[in-house]
Amino acid sequence: MSFVDSKSEQLSSLIGRTRDVVANLTRDQLSQRPDPNTWSVIEVIAHMNRTHGPYLHGLESLTTVRTAMFPQSVAPFRQKNLMWT
């Protein structure tokens, strides 16, 4: 499984787990902030939507560019290529 496929699978799993957690919460519970400096549940979910979608799209783009530039390469795309440790 490629790095991008793995991350896509992880994000899909996160979406499913998030749905399970919030399924029985009311609208008021979703929007209530524990204190003025802490996000509500719905704000956290909105943040995840805004950040994870572009993240995955960026990874897919990097993989496409790598394949186009180095078609003979058989090395899989790995996290260390993005300088993560």
Biotite code that builds the C-alpha atoms (Angstrom):
import biotite.structure as struc

atoms = struc.array([
    struc.Atom([0.000, 0.000, 0.000], chain_id="A", res_id=1, res_name="MET", atom_name="CA", element="C"),
    struc.Atom([1.363, 3.421, -0.913], chain_id="A", res_id=2, res_name="SER", atom_name="CA", element="C"),
    struc.Atom([1.934, 6.189, 1.614], chain_id="A", res_id=3, res_name="PHE", atom_name="CA", element="C"),
    struc.Atom([-0.919, 8.230, 0.126], chain_id="A", res_id=4, res_name="VAL", atom_name="CA", element="C"),
    struc.Atom([-3.279, 5.233, 0.221], chain_id="A", res_id=5, res_name="ASP", atom_name="CA", element="C"),
    struc.Atom([-2.315, 4.621, 3.836], chain_id="A", res_id=6, res_name="SER", atom_name="CA", element="C"),
    struc.Atom([-3.008, 8.241, 4.797], chain_id="A", res_id=7, res_name="LYS", atom_name="CA", element="C"),
    struc.Atom([-6.281, 8.199, 2.867], chain_id="A", res_id=8, res_name="SER", atom_name="CA", element="C"),
    struc.Atom([-7.332, 5.094, 4.779], chain_id="A", res_id=9, res_name="GLU", atom_name="CA", element="C"),
    struc.Atom([-6.367, 6.711, 8.088], chain_id="A", res_id=10, res_name="GLN", atom_name="CA", element="C"),
    struc.Atom([-8.410, 9.813, 7.256], chain_id="A", res_id=11, res_name="LEU", atom_name="CA", element="C"),
    struc.Atom([-11.416, 7.682, 6.296], chain_id="A", res_id=12, res_name="SER", atom_name="CA", element="C"),
    struc.Atom([-11.126, 5.856, 9.595], chain_id="A", res_id=13, res_name="SER", atom_name="CA", element="C"),
    struc.Atom([-10.905, 9.166, 11.459], chain_id="A", res_id=14, res_name="LEU", atom_name="CA", element="C"),
    struc.Atom([-14.074, 10.371, 9.740], chain_id="A", res_id=15, res_name="ILE", atom_name="CA", element="C"),
    struc.Atom([-15.923, 7.208, 10.741], chain_id="A", res_id=16, res_name="GLY", atom_name="CA", element="C"),
    struc.Atom([-14.751, 7.387, 14.357], chain_id="A", res_id=17, res_name="ARG", atom_name="CA", element="C"),
    struc.Atom([-15.682, 11.070, 14.536], chain_id="A", res_id=18, res_name="THR", atom_name="CA", element="C"),
    struc.Atom([-19.195, 10.316, 13.255], chain_id="A", res_id=19, res_name="ARG", atom_name="CA", element="C"),
    struc.Atom([-19.573, 7.597, 15.876], chain_id="A", res_id=20, res_name="ASP", atom_name="CA", element="C"),
    struc.Atom([-18.474, 9.939, 18.677], chain_id="A", res_id=21, res_name="VAL", atom_name="CA", element="C"),
    struc.Atom([-20.759, 12.829, 17.735], chain_id="A", res_id=22, res_name="VAL", atom_name="CA", element="C"),
    struc.Atom([-23.779, 10.822, 16.535], chain_id="A", res_id=23, res_name="ALA", atom_name="CA", element="C"),
    struc.Atom([-25.738, 11.217, 19.759], chain_id="A", res_id=24, res_name="ASN", atom_name="CA", element="C"),
    struc.Atom([-24.726, 14.785, 20.621], chain_id="A", res_id=25, res_name="LEU", atom_name="CA", element="C"),
    struc.Atom([-27.284, 17.562, 20.355], chain_id="A", res_id=26, res_name="THR", atom_name="CA", element="C"),
    struc.Atom([-26.695, 20.724, 18.354], chain_id="A", res_id=27, res_name="ARG", atom_name="CA", element="C"),
    struc.Atom([-26.147, 22.601, 21.622], chain_id="A", res_id=28, res_name="ASP", atom_name="CA", element="C"),
    struc.Atom([-23.578, 20.047, 22.795], chain_id="A", res_id=29, res_name="GLN", atom_name="CA", element="C"),
    struc.Atom([-21.737, 20.246, 19.477], chain_id="A", res_id=30, res_name="LEU", atom_name="CA", element="C"),
    struc.Atom([-21.515, 24.030, 19.566], chain_id="A", res_id=31, res_name="SER", atom_name="CA", element="C"),
    struc.Atom([-20.840, 24.538, 23.282], chain_id="A", res_id=32, res_name="GLN", atom_name="CA", element="C"),
    struc.Atom([-17.362, 25.738, 24.206], chain_id="A", res_id=33, res_name="ARG", atom_name="CA", element="C"),
    struc.Atom([-16.032, 24.337, 27.501], chain_id="A", res_id=34, res_name="PRO", atom_name="CA", element="C"),
    struc.Atom([-14.520, 27.777, 28.133], chain_id="A", res_id=35, res_name="ASP", atom_name="CA", element="C"),
    struc.Atom([-13.928, 30.895, 26.020], chain_id="A", res_id=36, res_name="PRO", atom_name="CA", element="C"),
    struc.Atom([-10.437, 29.773, 24.971], chain_id="A", res_id=37, res_name="ASN", atom_name="CA", element="C"),
    struc.Atom([-11.360, 26.221, 23.934], chain_id="A", res_id=38, res_name="THR", atom_name="CA", element="C"),
    struc.Atom([-12.963, 25.176, 20.676], chain_id="A", res_id=39, res_name="TRP", atom_name="CA", element="C"),
    struc.Atom([-16.343, 23.465, 20.561], chain_id="A", res_id=40, res_name="SER", atom_name="CA", element="C"),
    struc.Atom([-16.700, 20.008, 19.049], chain_id="A", res_id=41, res_name="VAL", atom_name="CA", element="C"),
    struc.Atom([-18.080, 21.463, 15.823], chain_id="A", res_id=42, res_name="ILE", atom_name="CA", element="C"),
    struc.Atom([-15.159, 23.915, 15.573], chain_id="A", res_id=43, res_name="GLU", atom_name="CA", element="C"),
    struc.Atom([-12.699, 21.034, 15.923], chain_id="A", res_id=44, res_name="VAL", atom_name="CA", element="C"),
    struc.Atom([-14.506, 19.087, 13.189], chain_id="A", res_id=45, res_name="ILE", atom_name="CA", element="C"),
    struc.Atom([-14.539, 22.149, 10.904], chain_id="A", res_id=46, res_name="ALA", atom_name="CA", element="C"),
    struc.Atom([-10.795, 22.564, 11.481], chain_id="A", res_id=47, res_name="HIS", atom_name="CA", element="C"),
    struc.Atom([-10.185, 18.911, 10.629], chain_id="A", res_id=48, res_name="MET", atom_name="CA", element="C"),
    struc.Atom([-12.205, 19.305, 7.409], chain_id="A", res_id=49, res_name="ASN", atom_name="CA", element="C"),
    struc.Atom([-10.232, 22.384, 6.362], chain_id="A", res_id=50, res_name="ARG", atom_name="CA", element="C"),
    struc.Atom([-6.818, 20.922, 7.102], chain_id="A", res_id=51, res_name="THR", atom_name="CA", element="C"),
    struc.Atom([-7.032, 17.227, 6.223], chain_id="A", res_id=52, res_name="HIS", atom_name="CA", element="C"),
    struc.Atom([-8.563, 17.573, 2.752], chain_id="A", res_id=53, res_name="GLY", atom_name="CA", element="C"),
    struc.Atom([-5.825, 19.825, 1.370], chain_id="A", res_id=54, res_name="PRO", atom_name="CA", element="C"),
    struc.Atom([-3.194, 17.700, 3.130], chain_id="A", res_id=55, res_name="TYR", atom_name="CA", element="C"),
    struc.Atom([-4.261, 14.564, 1.291], chain_id="A", res_id=56, res_name="LEU", atom_name="CA", element="C"),
    struc.Atom([-4.598, 16.427, -2.011], chain_id="A", res_id=57, res_name="HIS", atom_name="CA", element="C"),
    struc.Atom([-1.050, 17.739, -1.563], chain_id="A", res_id=58, res_name="GLY", atom_name="CA", element="C"),
    struc.Atom([0.277, 14.227, -0.952], chain_id="A", res_id=59, res_name="LEU", atom_name="CA", element="C"),
    struc.Atom([-1.476, 12.952, -4.062], chain_id="A", res_id=60, res_name="GLU", atom_name="CA", element="C"),
    struc.Atom([0.065, 15.796, -6.073], chain_id="A", res_id=61, res_name="SER", atom_name="CA", element="C"),
    struc.Atom([3.546, 15.027, -4.750], chain_id="A", res_id=62, res_name="LEU", atom_name="CA", element="C"),
    struc.Atom([3.174, 11.385, -5.703], chain_id="A", res_id=63, res_name="THR", atom_name="CA", element="C"),
    struc.Atom([2.013, 12.324, -9.206], chain_id="A", res_id=64, res_name="THR", atom_name="CA", element="C"),
    struc.Atom([4.957, 14.686, -9.677], chain_id="A", res_id=65, res_name="VAL", atom_name="CA", element="C"),
    struc.Atom([7.421, 12.071, -8.403], chain_id="A", res_id=66, res_name="ARG", atom_name="CA", element="C"),
    struc.Atom([6.047, 9.465, -10.791], chain_id="A", res_id=67, res_name="THR", atom_name="CA", element="C"),
    struc.Atom([6.163, 11.874, -13.737], chain_id="A", res_id=68, res_name="ALA", atom_name="CA", element="C"),
    struc.Atom([9.713, 13.013, -12.966], chain_id="A", res_id=69, res_name="MET", atom_name="CA", element="C"),
    struc.Atom([11.123, 9.592, -12.109], chain_id="A", res_id=70, res_name="PHE", atom_name="CA", element="C"),
    struc.Atom([9.082, 6.959, -13.995], chain_id="A", res_id=71, res_name="PRO", atom_name="CA", element="C"),
    struc.Atom([11.814, 4.318, -13.597], chain_id="A", res_id=72, res_name="GLN", atom_name="CA", element="C"),
    struc.Atom([11.818, 4.693, -9.824], chain_id="A", res_id=73, res_name="SER", atom_name="CA", element="C"),
    struc.Atom([10.536, 1.649, -8.014], chain_id="A", res_id=74, res_name="VAL", atom_name="CA", element="C"),
    struc.Atom([11.119, 3.065, -4.532], chain_id="A", res_id=75, res_name="ALA", atom_name="CA", element="C"),
    struc.Atom([7.820, 3.747, -2.771], chain_id="A", res_id=76, res_name="PRO", atom_name="CA", element="C"),
    struc.Atom([6.975, 7.235, -1.604], chain_id="A", res_id=77, res_name="PHE", atom_name="CA", element="C"),
    struc.Atom([7.920, 7.387, 2.062], chain_id="A", res_id=78, res_name="ARG", atom_name="CA", element="C"),
    struc.Atom([7.413, 9.819, 4.918], chain_id="A", res_id=79, res_name="GLN", atom_name="CA", element="C"),
    struc.Atom([11.145, 10.459, 5.188], chain_id="A", res_id=80, res_name="LYS", atom_name="CA", element="C"),
    struc.Atom([11.039, 11.965, 1.684], chain_id="A", res_id=81, res_name="ASN", atom_name="CA", element="C"),
    struc.Atom([8.961, 14.753, 3.210], chain_id="A", res_id=82, res_name="LEU", atom_name="CA", element="C"),
    struc.Atom([11.554, 15.218, 5.961], chain_id="A", res_id=83, res_name="MET", atom_name="CA", element="C"),
    struc.Atom([9.297, 13.859, 8.721], chain_id="A", res_id=84, res_name="TRP", atom_name="CA", element="C"),
    struc.Atom([10.917, 11.714, 11.363], chain_id="A", res_id=85, res_name="THR", atom_name="CA", element="C"),
])
